[in-house]
Amino acid sequence: MLMHVDHLIPGLELESDVRLKAGSFLITRKELSGGRLDEKVIESIQRFASQLAPENYKVSIKIDDRALDQLKVILSEDVSKITQKIKEGQEYPNFLKDDELQEKVMRIMEKLISNPDLIKNMYEFKVSGSQGVSVVDQLHDHSIRVTLLAIALGLKLRWSIISLVNVGMAGILHDMGIIKTAIYPNLKELDDYLPSELEAFVDEHQKKSVELFGEKNVTLLPFTKQEILHMITNHHRPDPGDVQHKTTLLLYFAELVDEMITPLLHRARYNFNQDQIKILGDRFARRNGLVNVMLALVKLHKGKGLAWQLVTNLISLFSLDELLIEGYEEMLKEIIDFCPFNCAVGYPHIGGNTLPRTIYCNNSTDPKFTCEHMGQVKIEIYLSTGKVKSYSKCATLTEQLHNLNKAGKEETEYKEKPKPENSKPENPKPENPKPENPKPEKSMPAEKAE
């Protein structure tokens, strides 16, 4: 198989002689003891990397135990880097806050990248792009994040390890067919596609991924293979009512969330079908923040069997339980709209990846501006220009926001609290309690800032 020159280590065996585009040989197997590389030869190969044939920056290496170990090291580093970014919660929202959950996810990932067939497929895909082209890098990272998210969600639902290993395999392989589509690598052209053309692209890349999976001849039991094929075939357009293929629906939600919230070369998103876009609005045909995506999933799937179970657990996994309050978005809007000067701003903004935790006054930078609700506590906001601007918190509205969010936490804790069988509480709590006084009274004086 072809290996990138940056990944070569001493002891790897050449599968064929190393040729240059000019037609001459750089290194032949006969020149090496057992055809195996040493540091001096690797240095020479790397020096002429841009002139190698048939592909620059790559040489053909025989797959043996040493080569597989090296591939595993490379892919393990990729998984570790992506996991670390998730844990940091800056570039990507953190769904691995629970250390015990993370440990279990990593154990399953270890199983996946210990499978020789999967290792080869992952690595071949990783290095399939041209030098300097980021399309494959983005798809490779996306596939790993989807796999991590799908496994974490499955663990939260207490699904079997076997099911989650199968989901993991499908997660790694599900988008590989994109590199075989007619539009690749010019995926930016998707932004100009009509809805029908986007739908055709969805169908095409799912089929191409299935074809690639078939070509790889991965050693699997027949039932396992069929389950993985079903997931790859339907990872964008599953049947929500098909409980026999629950792993397909699990992969669908993990895929949808990751692709909707992460930057790609193209702005277009095709995770929601056209019927769903009509319900949600055209903005969901483009990239969105996690909160908006979760609100959309609540709107589409509330109370609908397995789909709703997956959505509620996704929300919990990202620590967004407040979104399960009936009418949370409307109540938040009421709080912000209470501002008589129309200058209240929720932060972080609801269109991002986290819920608003405070409300600041947009007019507070004006030294002449006064308001009975404005507090003394300052908040620093990082602007798109990289500069920082300081605003005063709105004491009244921030307190109301805290009460709203607290109600969401209490409701979730109540629902998750185990109840003894055949017993009913004396005063059952309503299914969707609303926080008291969600909208502040205009006569309410500003409270002391924390």
N, C-alpha and C positions, 0 to 999 in steps of 0.2 A: 504494500500500500504506500501511497505518497505521504511523506512526512515533511513538515516545514523545517527548514534548516535551523531555525532558532530552537527547535525541540530535540535536536540530535544530541546523543550522549555516547561516550565510549562504550564499546561492546555491542552496539546495534549492528546487525548484519545487512549489508547491501543486498537487495533483491536483483539488481541489475547494475551494469556499469553507469557511471555518472558522465553524461555527455553535455557538451556545450552547444548553443544554438549555431555556432560557426561550423559545427560538424565534427569537431575533434572530441577526444575523450579527456576529461579532467582526471578521473580516477577509474581504474578497472578493478574488478573483484580479484583478479590474479595478483595484483600488487599488494593486497591485504591478506593478513594471516586469517584464514577461514572466512574471508570476505567481511571481516568486522572492522568497524571504525575505531580510530584512536583520536586523541585530542588534536594532533597535527593535521590529520586528514579532515577533521571537522572544521578546523580553522580555514583550511584551503577551500572547502566547499562553501563556507559562509562568505568568503572573500569574493567568490564568483557567483553568488546567489542569483543576481539579476540576469545572468547569462545562461542559466541552466535550461536544459531541454529534457522532456517536452514541455514542462511547466517551470517557470522561474520560481525561485525560492523553495523548491520542493525536490526531494530525491526519493527513490523507491526503496523501502525498507521491508525486509522479510518479517512477517508477524510470528514472533515466538514469545516465550514467557517474558523475556527481558523487554521486548517492544511493548507488550501489553501492560507491563508494570509502568513503563514510561508514559504511555497514553493515560493510564489511570491517574498518575501524578499530575499530569497537565489538566485533566478534567476536574480532578479534586480541587486544584487551585482555583479553577473557574467557579466551582460551586461555593468555595469558601469566600471568594471575593464578593459574589452576589449576595450570599447570606449576610456578610458583614454590612453591606450597603442597606439591606433590609433592616437589620438590627439598629443601624444608626438612625433610621427613620427620617432622613433628610431628602435624598433623591427619590425614595420610594417609601410608602407607608409601612410601618412595622407590624407584621402579623405574627412575629415570633417572639413576643415579649415574655411569654411563658417559657422559662428555661427547660422545664420538663418536656413540654411540647416540642421545643426546638431539638432536644436530644433525640426524641423519637423520630422526628422528621429526618434527622441526619443519619440515623440507623438505616432507614429505608433507602435513602440516597446512596448510602454505602453499598447496599445490596445491588442497586441499579448499576453503579459504576464499577461493580466487580464482575458484571456479566460481559464476557469477551465480545459477543456479537454487538451488544449495545455500545460498548466502548468504541469499537471500530466505527460504527455508524455515527456516533456523536463526533468523533474526531474527524472523520472524513467530511462531515458537514461543516465543522468548524473551520477547516482549511480550504473549503471549496471555493471561496471567494478570491478575487484578484487582490494582489497586494494593495493596501490602502483603501479598499472598498469596504464600507461599513455596513452594508445591507446584511450580509451573512452574520457579522458580529452581533447586530441587533437581534436577528432572528434566533441566534444561538443563545444569547442571554435571556431573551423572551421565553424560549422553551424551558430553560432551567428554572426561571421564576414561576412559570405556570406549573411546572412539576412540583416545586416546593409548596406553592399555594394549594394545589389540589390535594397533596398528601396531608398538609396541615388541616385542611377542612375535613378530609376523610377521617383523620384521627379524632378530631373534635366530635364527629358523629359516631365514633367508636366502630368504624368499619373494619373488616378483617385485613390483616397484613397482606394477604394474597391479593385482595381486590386493589389495595393501594399500590402494590408493586406493579400490577397491570396498568393502573392509571398512570403511574410514573413512566412506564415504557411508552405509553401512548402520548404522554405529555412531551417527552423528549423528541418523539418522531413526528408529531402532528403537523408541523409546518414545513417540513423538509421539501415537500413538493413545490413550494413557491419558487425555488430556483429552477424548476422545469417549466414554469408557465411562460406564455408568450410575452408577457410584459417585462419579465425579469431581464436585467436588474433595474429597469427604469420605473420603479414603483411609484415615483412622484406623479406619473401620469394617471394614477388612480384618482387623483383630485379632480380630474376632468371627466371622469366616467359618469354616465347616466346610471340611475338606480338599477336598470336591467343589466347593464354592463358589469356593475359591481357584483350583482348576484351571479352572473356567469363566471366571474373571477373566483368567487367563493366556491362554486361547484368545481371549477377547474383545479384549483390548488388542493382541494380535499382529495379529488381523484388522483392527482399526481402524487400526493403523499402516500396514498394506498398503493399505487404502482411501485414507488420506490421501496416501500416496506416489503412488497412481494419479491422484488429483485434481490433484496439483501439476504434472503433465506435464513432468517433468524430462527434458531432452534427453539421451538415452543410446543407445548401440548396443543392439540387441535382446538379445544375449547378456549384456551387462553388466547390463541392466535385469533380466533373469531371475535372474541371480546375486544381485543385491541383494534382489529380492523373496523369494528362497528364504531368505536370511539373516534378513530381518525376520520372515517367516512362522514361522521355527523357532528364534528366538534364545533361547527358554527350553526347548524340548523337541526338540533335534536328534537325529538317528540317529547314534550314535558310530561305527557301522560304515560310514557313507556317505562313502567317500573321494573321491567325485566332487564333493562339496560341502564340501571341507575348510575353506573360509573361514567357513562357517556354524558349524562346531565351534570355530574360533578366536574368533569373536564371542561364542559361548555362554560360553566360559571367562572372557573378559574381562568380560562382563556379570555373570556369576555372582559373580566375586571382588569387583567394585566394589559391587554391591548388597548382598552379604552383610556387608561390613565397614564401610560408611558409614552414618551416621545418616539416617533418613528419618522422615516424619511418623507412619508406622506401624511397629510392632515386627515384624509378620509378614513372613516371607520365603518365597518360593515358587519359589526357584531349583532346589532339589532336589525331584524328584517323590516321590510317596508311597512308592514301592518303595524309593527311596534313603533316605528318612527312616526306614523300618523297619530298615534296616541301620545307619544312623548314630546314630539316636536323635532324640527330639523336639526337643532343643535346636537342631537345625539347621533347624527351621521358624521360627527367630528369628535376629536379628542375632548374628554371631560375629566373633571376632578373626581376623586373617589366618592365624596359625599353625594354629588349629583347622580353618579352611577348607581349608588345604593338606593337613593330615593326613587330612581327609575325602576329598579328591580322590585322594590316594595310595591310600586304602583301596578306593575305588570303581573306580579305573582302572589300577592297577598292572599293567604288562605288556600292556596292551590297545592295541596298535598306535598309531594317530595320536593318540588321546586321551592315552595315556601320554606320548608325545613332547611334547605340548602342556603337560601337567602338570609334567613334569620341567623344561622350559624356563621355565615360570612360576615354579617354586620357585627356580631359578637367578636369574631376573630380579629377584626380591625378596631375593636373597642369603640364602636359607634352605636351603642345600645340606645342612645337617645332617639335615634331615627325610628325606633319601634313605637314611640309615642304616637297615638292617633293624631294626625294633623300637626306634627312637629314643625314642619316648614311654615305652615300658616301662622302658628303661634309665635315662631321666631320673627316672622315678618311683622306681626302685630306689635311686638315689643319694640322693634327698630322704628316702625312707623309712628310710634307714640311721640317721638321727638318733635316738639313744636317748631323747631327750626330746620327740620329735615337734614340734619347734619350728623346723625348717629350712624356709625359704621361697625358692623360686626367683624371681629378679628379672632382667629384667621377667617378669611372670607369663605363663605359657604360653598363657593365654586371650587375649592381646593380639595386637599386630601384629609383635612381634619375639620372638626366642628368648631364654630365660634366659641371661645372661652371667655371673651370679654367684649365690651362695646366701648369704643372711644368716640370723642367729639371732634369732628372734622373742622369745626370752627375754632377749636381751642388754641390754634397757633396765632390767632388774632388777639393781642393783649387787651383790646378794648371790648372783646366779647365776654358777656357774662350769662350765666344760666344757673338756676337754683339746683339743677340736677348734676352739674359738673363736679367731679371730685378733685382731690389734690394729687392723686396717684398718677404718674406719667407712664406711658407705654411708648417704646421705640419701634417704629415701623420701618422695615427695610424696603426701600423703593426699587423699582425695576432698574433704575440707573446705578444702583449699588450704594446710593447714599442712604443715610438714616435720618428719619424725621420724628420728632417727639410730639406726642399728643396727650391730652388729659383724658382719663377714663370718665365715662358717664357712670357715676356711682349708682344712680337709681336703676338704670337699664341693665347694668352689669349684674346687679343683685337679682333682678328679675330673670336674667339669662341663667344665672346659677341655680335659681329655683326650678326653672324649666328643665335644665340638664339633670338636676338632682332627682326630679320626678322620674326621669327616664331610667336612671340607675336603680331607683327603688322598685320600679315596676319590673325591671328585668330580674332583680334579685328575688322578688316575690314569685315570679313565674318559674324560676329555676330552683326554688327551695323545695326539697322533697316533701311530699305529703304522705301520711300513713294511709294504707289502703282502707277503703270502705269508711272514710271519715270525711266530714265536711266542716269547714270553719263556721263558727257561729255567725260572723259577719263577713261574708265573702266580699273580697275586693273586686270592684268592677274591672272588666277586661281591659279597658283603655282609659285609666284615670287621667284626668288633666290636672296639672298643677294649679294650686289655689292662686287666684289673682294673676293669671298669666300676663295680663296687661296692666301696667302700673296706672294708678289714679293720678290725674293731673295735679291734685292737691298734695300729693306725697312729697315731703321735703327730702332734699338730698341727704343721704346717710353718710356717716363718716367713712372715709376710704380705709381700706384694709392696710 
